[in-house]
Amino acid sequence: AQKVTQAQTEISVVEKEDVTLDCVYETRDTTYYLFWYKQPPSGELVFLIRRNSFDEQNEISGRYSWNFQKSTSSFNFTITASQVVDSAVYFCALSGFSNDYKLSFGAGTTVTVRA
Amino acid sequence: DVKVTQSSRYLVKRTGEKVFLECVQDMDHENMFWYRQDPGLGLRLIYFSYDVKMKEKGDIPEGYSVSREKKERFSLILESASTNQTSMYLCASSGLRGSGANVLTFGAGSRLTVL
């Protein structure tokens, strides 16, 4: 069975602060994919990143960065210098390689960035 | 701009009514999905379809059925709506199995209230 835990339900920061969203996963698969999606107030989930379990390199995309640590089964997401437009619900998700189209999602973390 | 379009953004139905939620994608994607989103539970997979007329149960199929008569359209059916089916319903699609199969494109969601 696969499980994704996002322990932080809500995070509130002031603009320009950094914010880190935690994601811990459980899987029996030796190979798998990890994802982050953003759901702004409009409701449509937007794909942010996919990482496969072979690649433990951290990734940076603009103000976003991801830290994948297989040893602790974590795939954390950091927003640097947050902006009001970053306010959204963020979901971490996991899929196996064998049935890679089935994603297991965490409960989501609501980020509120105050001006 | 590629899209997944859900026909109704907000619906209010009465207990026992038959409810149809429609989803159309214009990306010629093979895979289509219906998820349910509830606070604290994240997204849970109801049904998915990997081809026309083909469907598989997800994690919570009870009380739901689906129909995929055309590649671009995937319908979720509540045969007899109940109050515990009040939720946000999200449709998604993805391409062939392989590198793109688990990168989902989501619609904006349909918020269903059953009274």
Interface residues (C-beta under 8 A of the other chain):
Chain A: V4 Q6 T9 Y33 F35 Y37 S42 G43 E44 L45 V46 F47 R50 F91 A93 S95 D100 Y101 K102 L103 F105 G106 A107 G108
Chain B: N31 Y35 G40 L41 G42 L43 R44 L45 F48 Y50 G58 M88 L90 A92 S94 R97 A101 N102 V103 L104 T105 F106 G107 A108 G109
